[in-house]
């Protein structure tokens, strides 16, 4: 097909990508505390191991353990076994650790380049979906479908907004309570479920007459409001382009359209479904729309790194469109079948997009994705307490990151 023969990135975009410099600001509490561990861990990694290979290995473990957990409770209502919760916590910890040292390994081996930053963000966009669903499954939030919908789509939207404000300001910003703190909180939830059993979250607090699971939900909502406010403030007033525009010179509000094309159809289809497709298959439903959100976020990251305009339409939206028009024509096909078709479509679309973008960047920069052609001698990692040590600068040129941290947001 002609569509697959055309290049995704133009020569101009590739040139700007090669000139991209990573910039990040962070005051994260947990990042400071974990820096000594990350610095110790990276020195145990073989010098020949490519940074991107570390990232993808961590993501594979994270997704695998999350799928094991949700397989025991695909509706997020049944109580999964304790060991599955514990395994998922270990998987998330492994992902967090490997994701934190990939930048260190890049500098250590002298293999830093812009592809690494993009690859890291892409993996984080996928991890966000699976981590959010696994946390909801561990506390059986499927019994509160509206809350589960809100929590999962809130996580995806916040991740998108983090890169939206980066697209506007040119700098990725993290607060005192941010991605690492969120991951640590979810690991704590999973560990509690592993020790005491997921049923502990269904116990009621006598004085408040509410289930225990609602406490972390309320806290998560409060944190989400704070993070959203911080992002919106930067988006509306932090444009570094001409007349306060984005790094690409476009309107600071333009990225709102792609994410709305994901969230609004998800909500409408959920509410209008006569077969209650979301209530009966919440995990499958969120995975489908979550992968669409991941694809849209990846396109936003590419737009930022290439300083180019973000396209409003995306082929992954065909998946949600199948569900929407099936409902419009009085559910001509069983919605469960259409949901699976949509999931297959968005999964293939995301994989093809990621493969093509990585292939084009590798060809332009003359690098390999999962291999260091000529690994040099280990380089000393400076300033162990620096926030930039966590994700590092995966740029074609030497990057000067200011108090930088993890190039991801949950």
Secondary structure, DSSP 8 states (H G I E B T S, - for coil): -HHHHS-SS-HHHHHHHHH----EEE--HHHHHHHHHHHHHHTTS-TTS-HHHHHHHHHHHHHHHHHHHHHT-TTS-S---HHHHHHHHHHHHHHHHHHHHHHHHHHHHT---HHHHHHHHHHHHHHHHHHHHHHHHHTTGGGGHHHHHHHHHHHHHHHHHHHHHHHHHSSEEE-SSSHHHHHHHHHHHHHHHHHH-GGGGG-EETTTTEETHHHHHHHHHHHHHHHHHHHHHHHHH---SGGG--TTSS-TTTTHHHHHHHHHHHHHHHHH-TT-HHHHSHHHHHHHHHHHHHHHHHHHHHHHHTT----S--TTHHHHHHHHHHHHTT-SS-HHHHHHHHHHHHHHHHHHHHHHHHHHHHHHHT--SS--TT---------TT-THHHH----SS----SS---S---
